[in-house]
Amino acid sequence: MRTDLTDALRHDGPFATVYLTSRSDVPQAAQELEKRWKTVRRELQSQGAPDGVLDALDDAVSTTNHAAGDTLALVATAEEGVVLHWHLPEPPRADIGWWSSLPRVTTIIEASQTLLPHLVVLLDRTGADVYGFTASGRAVEREIGDGDTDDVKLFAAGGWSQRRFQQRQVNTWENNAHEVADEVARLAKKIDARLIAVGGDVYAVGFFEDALPKEMLSIVRRIDGASRHPDGGADHVAEDVKRLVDTVVATETTEILHKFEEERGQHDLAADGPARVIEALQSGRVATLLVHDDLEDDRTAWFGPEPLHVGLDEASVRAMGVELPWEARAVDVCVRAALGSSAEVRVVPKSVLDRNVGAILRF
């Protein structure tokens, strides 16, 4: 989870939360975004958002990079202005804004689950082009090899010397693959990659996989029919890579839900429903918070200045020494407490949870 999301939740509220469609592939994209923002701005104003917050959001909308993603997500406060500015890959369900005690960030969390840190490696016998994205959506791009290529030409020498030339050729391919593998391993560790998609020349791919550290082979997936494009770029494999990313994300969610069901069935390290989850959050026992954000779910909980100051009612938070607790949506209170106590947060389907929240516990 990006640290700026956790940092935003540390600010004092109330908060304005805004999700706007921000497509770059439409005519007059800036004017279209401004039109959408004016509608949401009026909604925020009617909810009580002060002029200073609205002015800060005006600036953020007017200066946004339309090519960065199809949703513009903003969070702002009266004292600090805009404290969170994200671009999400898919358009929002609706252009919407809230003025509330806590920001509504589950949409950001759900989108961030799809921003899987990964690398794409397209190889030939002279080197590789490496592309990828970090968990924050920042692009990675490297070109490796392609130095003196004399040794990788197909030698036509005959007689007794032919085998020597062929072996020299294979040795060079292996050396190039080792160079690529070393750089890919370094990058994978740096961005904490959870997928390495590999395609290209079948011999180069084989040498590359042999040279890659053994512990990384479990996250390697091949792109069938891929090649190192002569003009550069990875657009020709984009759909294949997206399918691989989606598969890894779905697999991770399935594994988390399987763990939750297993622990819940054993009446062990799981909590289901607001009461049990909030009790676990109070003692910092939540390892992974599971939430489903139903926009119609307005049930509330209470919270104080510290992450673990949470309760189903005001009296329980006052009992923790908080003089003036605040009330907010229960899902948002749970998310704030989880992120503030270094727990993971996973957005999951509604059907697996009791009243939209559950948790896998540390102890």
C-alpha positions in Angstrom: 0.0 0.0 0.0 1.4 3.4 -0.9 2.5 5.4 2.1 0.7 8.6 1.0 -2.6 6.8 1.5 -1.8 6.1 5.1 -0.4 9.6 5.6 -3.6 11.2 4.3 -5.6 9.4 6.9 -3.4 10.9 9.7 -4.7 14.4 8.9 -7.5 16.0 10.9 -10.8 16.1 9.1 -13.4 16.6 7.9 -12.4 15.5 4.4 -13.6 16.0 0.9 -13.3 12.9 -1.2 -13.7 13.2 -5.0 -13.8 10.6 -7.8 -14.0 12.0 -11.4 -13.9 10.4 -14.8 -10.7 11.8 -16.4 -10.2 10.2 -19.8 -7.6 11.4 -22.3 -9.1 9.6 -25.3 -12.1 12.0 -25.7 -12.4 15.3 -27.5 -11.7 18.3 -25.3 -10.6 16.2 -22.3 -9.8 19.1 -20.1 -13.2 20.8 -20.7 -15.0 17.5 -20.1 -13.2 17.0 -16.8 -14.0 20.6 -15.8 -17.7 20.1 -16.5 -17.8 16.9 -14.4 -16.0 18.7 -11.6 -18.4 21.6 -11.5 -21.3 19.2 -10.9 -19.5 17.4 -8.1 -18.3 20.7 -6.7 -21.9 21.8 -6.3 -22.7 18.6 -4.4 -19.8 19.1 -2.0 -20.8 22.7 -1.4 -24.3 21.6 -0.6 -22.8 19.1 1.9 -21.0 21.9 3.7 -17.5 21.8 2.2 -15.8 25.2 2.8 -14.6 27.5 0.1 -10.9 26.8 0.9 -11.3 23.1 0.3 -13.2 23.7 -2.9 -10.5 26.2 -4.1 -7.8 23.6 -3.5 -9.7 21.0 -5.4 -10.2 23.5 -8.2 -6.4 23.8 -8.6 -5.9 20.1 -8.5 -8.5 19.4 -11.2 -7.2 22.2 -13.5 -3.6 21.0 -13.4 -4.2 17.2 -13.6 -2.5 15.0 -16.2 -5.3 13.5 -18.3 -3.0 10.8 -19.6 -2.2 9.4 -16.2 -5.4 7.4 -15.7 -9.2 7.2 -16.3 -10.1 8.3 -12.8 -8.9 11.3 -10.9 -9.1 10.6 -7.1 -8.6 13.5 -4.7 -8.8 13.9 -0.9 -8.6 17.4 0.7 -9.0 19.0 4.1 -9.6 22.6 5.2 -6.2 22.9 6.9 -3.9 21.1 4.5 -5.6 21.4 1.1 -5.2 18.4 -1.2 -3.6 15.6 0.8 -4.1 12.8 -1.7 -3.9 12.9 -5.5 -4.2 9.6 -7.4 -4.9 8.6 -11.0 -6.6 5.2 -11.2 -6.6 3.0 -14.3 -10.4 2.4 -14.7 -13.2 5.0 -14.8 -15.2 5.4 -11.6 -18.7 3.9 -11.2 -19.9 7.5 -11.0 -18.5 11.0 -10.6 -19.1 11.6 -7.0 -17.9 13.6 -3.9 -18.4 13.4 -0.2 -17.7 15.8 2.7 -17.3 13.6 5.7 -15.4 12.9 9.0 -13.1 10.4 7.2 -12.2 10.0 3.5 -13.7 7.2 1.5 -10.6 5.5 0.0 -11.8 1.9 -0.6 -12.1 2.7 -4.3 -8.4 3.7 -4.3 -7.5 0.6 -2.4 -9.4 -1.6 -4.8 -7.7 0.0 -7.8 -4.3 -0.3 -6.2 -4.8 -4.1 -6.0 -4.6 -4.2 -9.8 -1.4 -2.1 -9.8 0.6 -5.2 -9.5 4.4 -4.5 -9.4 5.7 -6.5 -12.4 8.2 -6.7 -15.2 7.9 -7.7 -18.8 11.1 -9.1 -20.4 11.3 -9.4 -24.2 14.5 -11.3 -25.3 16.4 -12.1 -28.3 19.9 -13.5 -28.6 21.6 -10.1 -28.2 19.9 -8.8 -25.1 16.4 -7.7 -23.9 14.0 -4.9 -23.5 12.5 -4.7 -20.0 9.3 -2.9 -19.1 7.2 -2.8 -16.0 5.4 -0.9 -13.3 5.9 -0.4 -9.6 3.1 -0.7 -7.0 2.5 3.0 -7.3 2.1 2.8 -11.1 5.5 4.3 -11.9 6.9 3.0 -15.2 10.1 1.0 -15.5 12.1 0.7 -18.7 15.5 -0.8 -19.5 17.4 -1.9 -22.6 20.0 -4.6 -21.9 22.8 -5.9 -24.1 23.0 -5.0 -27.9 26.7 -4.3 -27.7 29.1 -5.8 -30.2 27.0 -8.4 -32.0 29.7 -10.1 -34.1 29.7 -13.1 -31.9 26.0 -13.7 -32.3 26.0 -14.0 -36.1 25.3 -17.3 -37.7 28.7 -18.6 -38.7 28.9 -20.6 -41.9 32.4 -22.1 -41.3 32.6 -25.8 -42.4 34.8 -28.8 -41.6 36.3 -29.4 -38.2 36.0 -25.7 -37.1 32.1 -25.5 -37.4 31.4 -26.9 -34.0 33.8 -24.5 -32.4 32.1 -21.5 -34.0 28.6 -22.9 -33.0 29.7 -23.3 -29.4 31.2 -19.8 -29.4 27.8 -18.5 -30.6 25.9 -20.4 -27.8 28.3 -19.2 -25.2 27.6 -15.6 -26.2 23.8 -16.2 -26.0 24.2 -17.6 -22.5 26.4 -14.6 -21.5 23.8 -12.2 -22.8 21.1 -14.1 -20.9 23.1 -13.9 -17.7 23.5 -10.2 -18.1 19.8 -9.8 -18.6 18.9 -12.1 -15.7 21.2 -10.2 -13.3 19.6 -6.8 -14.2 16.0 -8.3 -14.1 16.7 -9.8 -10.7 18.0 -6.5 -9.4 14.9 -4.6 -10.7 12.5 -7.3 -9.4 13.9 -7.0 -5.9 13.8 -3.2 -6.1 10.1 -3.0 -7.0 9.1 -6.1 -5.1 7.8 -7.6 -8.3 5.1 -10.2 -8.0 5.1 -11.2 -11.7 7.9 -11.5 -14.4 6.3 -12.0 -17.8 8.9 -13.3 -20.3 8.7 -13.7 -24.1 10.9 -13.8 -27.2 13.4 -16.1 -28.8 12.9 -19.5 -27.3 16.7 -20.2 -26.8 17.2 -16.8 -25.2 14.2 -17.3 -22.9 15.6 -20.7 -21.8 19.0 -19.4 -21.0 17.4 -16.4 -19.2 15.3 -18.7 -17.0 18.3 -20.9 -16.2 20.3 -17.8 -15.1 17.6 -16.2 -13.0 17.8 -16.8 -9.2 15.8 -20.0 -8.3 13.6 -18.1 -5.8 12.3 -15.9 -8.6 11.2 -18.7 -11.0 7.8 -19.1 -9.1 6.7 -15.6 -10.4 7.9 -16.1 -14.0 5.2 -16.6 -16.6 5.8 -17.0 -20.4 4.1 -14.9 -23.0 3.5 -17.3 -25.9 4.3 -16.0 -29.4 5.9 -12.8 -28.0 9.0 -11.3 -29.6 11.4 -8.5 -29.0 9.9 -5.8 -31.3 12.4 -4.4 -33.8 11.1 -0.9 -33.2 11.0 -1.2 -29.5 7.9 -0.9 -27.3 5.8 -3.5 -25.6 2.3 -2.5 -27.0 2.1 -5.8 -29.0 2.0 -7.8 -25.8 0.0 -5.4 -23.7 -3.2 -7.5 -23.7 -1.3 -10.7 -22.9 0.4 -9.0 -19.9 -2.8 -7.6 -18.7 -4.4 -11.1 -18.6 -1.4 -12.4 -16.7 -1.6 -9.5 -14.2 -5.4 -10.0 -13.7 -4.8 -13.7 -13.1 -2.2 -13.1 -10.4 -4.4 -10.5 -8.7 -7.4 -12.9 -8.8 -5.2 -15.7 -7.5 -3.9 -13.6 -4.6 -7.5 -12.6 -3.6 -8.6 -16.2 -3.8 -5.8 -17.3 -1.5 -6.6 -14.6 1.0 -10.3 -15.6 1.0 -9.4 -19.3 1.3 -7.3 -18.4 4.4 -10.2 -16.3 5.8 -12.7 -19.2 5.3 -10.3 -21.7 6.8 -9.6 -19.6 9.9 -13.3 -18.7 10.3 -14.3 -22.4 10.0 -11.8 -23.3 12.7 -13.0 -20.4 14.9 -9.4 -19.3 15.1 -7.6 -16.4 13.5 -10.6 -14.7 11.8 -13.2 -12.1 12.7 -16.4 -11.5 10.8 -18.8 -8.6 11.1 -18.3 -5.1 12.5 -18.4 -6.0 16.2 -15.7 -8.7 16.1 -13.5 -6.8 13.6 -13.6 -3.6 15.6 -12.7 -5.5 18.8 -9.7 -7.0 17.0 -8.7 -3.6 15.7 -8.7 -2.1 19.2 -6.0 -4.5 20.2 -4.0 -4.3 17.0 -4.6 -8.0 16.1 -5.7 -7.5 12.5 -3.2 -8.7 9.9 -5.5 -8.3 6.8 -8.8 -6.3 6.8 -11.3 -7.5 4.3 -13.9 -5.0 3.1 -16.7 -4.6 0.6 -17.7 -1.0 0.0 -21.4 -0.8 -0.5 -22.2 2.9 -1.3 -25.6 2.4 0.4 -24.1 1.1 3.6 -24.3 4.1 6.0 -23.8 2.2 9.3 -21.4 4.1 11.5 -18.7 3.6 14.1 -16.7 6.0 16.2 -13.0 6.8 16.3 -10.4 9.0 18.1 -7.1 10.5 17.2 -5.0 7.3 17.4 -5.5 4.4 14.9 -6.7 2.0 17.5 -9.2 4.4 19.1 -12.2 2.7 17.5 -15.6 1.5 18.7 -19.1 0.7 17.7 -20.5 3.5 19.9 -19.3 6.8 21.3 -19.1 5.5 24.9 -16.6 2.8 24.1 -14.2 5.3 22.5 -14.6 7.8 25.4 -13.6 4.9 27.7 -10.2 4.9 25.9 -9.6 8.4 27.2 -10.8 10.2 24.0 -12.7 13.4 25.1 -14.3 14.2 21.7 -14.8 11.1 19.5 -15.9 11.4 15.9 -18.5 9.4 14.0 -18.0 8.1 10.4 -19.0 5.2 8.2 -18.0 1.9 9.8 -16.1 0.7 6.8 -14.0 3.9 6.7 -13.3 3.7 10.4 -12.1 0.1 10.0 -9.9 1.0 7.0 -8.3 3.9 8.9 -7.6 1.7 11.9 -6.2 -1.1 9.8 -3.8 1.1 7.8 -2.7 3.0 10.9 -1.8 -0.3 12.6 0.2 -1.6 9.5 -2.4 -4.1 8.5 -3.1 -4.9 4.9 -6.5 -4.0 3.4 -8.2 -6.1 0.7 -11.4 -5.2 -1.1 -13.4 -8.4 -1.8 -16.8 -9.5 -3.0 -19.8 -8.8 -0.7 -20.9 -12.4 -0.5 -18.0 -13.6 1.7 -18.4 -11.1 4.5 -20.9 -10.5 7.3 -22.1 -6.8 6.9 -19.2 -5.8 4.6 -16.2 -6.3 7.0 -14.0 -9.2 8.1 -10.4 -9.8 9.1 -7.6 -12.3 9.2 -5.9 -12.0 12.6 -2.2 -11.9 13.7 -2.9 -13.7 17.0 
